[in-house]
């Protein structure tokens, strides 16, 4: 009476499995700076809370499978504000960006087919690939060149007869890299040449710094039928617990099929759709102070770490993550040691080992991901504690 | 540039595809009684709304993948109130009963394997089977005997080397049938003999009438490792739009694997978990008036239809549905005709064609599902209009 092979194979969250050590540290009275996960500390905007308080119905009933029309229209308008022409029919609301990824994988690939994803990548892609029985083919990037996409020829080597799509996540979790138009054009050209879809995870769209702008895959007219954006309000509006995302595509066959998968699970949560509507209606002015705040934190982290001996760090232009290389042999061991054996004035730091973001075995073993999701003062202190920990770890090794 | 085969194959919701005809009727000024879908009209209880209004956090953040501990404990206590010993570790909170079904299918079966389900069955099982690439093997029941389970030998004929589980939904959507302990024991015996899991969809647990009680699959000690309950607050507390469900099982390997799938999608909605907690804390007294209300409606519907010439109807003991057989050839045509061509004093009725609840081709073509989700007065009027429509339809045929 065994469970299924896929049920056995699915990877445990590499971040969550270290959580018990953090809990134990807290129990011992240690203050832990959590810069391991992408849970922003920016307050959820007031109009979102107002929408919650104003929700007034007698029965909390099902909404439409594709989501409420006003929210779909608001999302279309949001894209419109970036000069991307989208209508409400191109938008299907999902239960978080998570479900959007799952639907995209299921609608574009049959079991055993392949999706190419630059690594390191968002670890939960693995979970949805397992769920949909799709194989992820990694395209390995490296910290030394800031995780830029390789040449068109190198990307093309990953394409097989089973390839269905290339997934791009820009700004990227976990690297923070924002692809340039020139990099995107390589993928666009390959999609046309090899008859592929492009899935673009653009949930960090507004988190770009140094005056950079994000270019959406939806801006490329020549692949308008091949482009599928997976989106979410989690980071955009600091609404991680809302579970509202979307699949946005002009390919009608794709959106119709996504809708049928959506019908099976009935609807996304009703109340949070009203909250999301309020968020989108705030307009883009909302993002300015948020952007400034994250840019400052990014700079604080870079200044704090760049001259540390043995560390390889490049300053990324987006999201709120760094992948850095450390002069260590096993980052999971290091992260655990920081929680179990180290403290500086009763404080320690939790970062994320980077192996979990790679699917090539052995890759990322000397790297960690740091999320700058703490206020500047706490972040500075976390860096001090982190560097002290690293120094002591290296001495003992 | 085609989408996936499964994306093409997935069935459109047979109920939703007739929705445009209802919309057009409404546009023509016709009042439509909707007794086609299982959206209860019972008000969502006040403590649930209070929990919503009291939600007070600065950041709407991720919760744990398995759901909040207090809610998992409240659900364990709820089972305890039925003398079913469950602890919080046996409960994983899901995004509606929908996700619970999807997780159960994925964890118990690999692509191409089989799950036996008595038909007619909840049509969305098809969607999750398509998603998980699992084959549903139908076990056909019939209206004439009230959709009772057949003999153990007849059920056994459906078992193959690829069978992984038998799914039971009692009280049943769409038949209203509540399986007797004797019927459940047949399935328990087969699970032991053929090394199978039993998935029990018990979301209508409290919707049982005539003093009957619902027997849970979790009450059978001998299959304690084989029993997986998929559950939801949607009907139980009139919270369809909340999207809170659960997988409940004492099989640790199953719950650990479900948890890993759950980690990939991060967490269920945060606010609704607080609302669900308030619902479970009301205690079982809440169900008494709800039960009485539905029992009365069930009786009203039965009295209204039982003597109609040509109709085959059996009075079920649970849920809030009837499947009835009509003297017609194509119920989809009839349902559409009721919306496009019929009205009685500017009113008509929408019921659900039953084909969508069968996976055997041709089955249910002369049957419809009626959901008694209207107040008694409206329900009586809907029956009058429905019978008038049927009479006119038969005359014209």
Interface residues (C-beta under 8 A of the other chain):
Chain A: X1 X2 X3 X4 X5 X6 X7 X8 X10 X11 X12 X13 X16 X37 X39 X40 X41 X42 X43 X44 X48 X52 X53 X55 X57 X58 X59 X60 X61 X62 X63 X65 X95 X96 X98 X99 X102 X106 X107 X108 X109 X110 X111 X113 X124 X126 X127 X128 X130 X131 X132 X133 X164 X195 X197 X225 X226 X238 X239 X240 X241 X242 X243 X253 X254 X257 X260 X261 X263 X264 X265 X266 X267 X268 X269 X270 X271 X272
Chain B: X1 X2 X3 X4 X5 X6 X7 X8 X10 X11 X12 X13 X16 X37 X39 X40 X41 X42 X43 X44 X48 X52 X53 X55 X57 X58 X59 X60 X61 X62 X63 X65 X95 X96 X98 X99 X102 X106 X107 X108 X109 X110 X111 X113 X124 X126 X127 X128 X130 X131 X132 X133 X164 X195 X197 X225 X226 X238 X239 X240 X241 X242 X243 X253 X254 X257 X260 X261 X263 X264 X265 X266 X267 X268 X269 X270 X271 X272
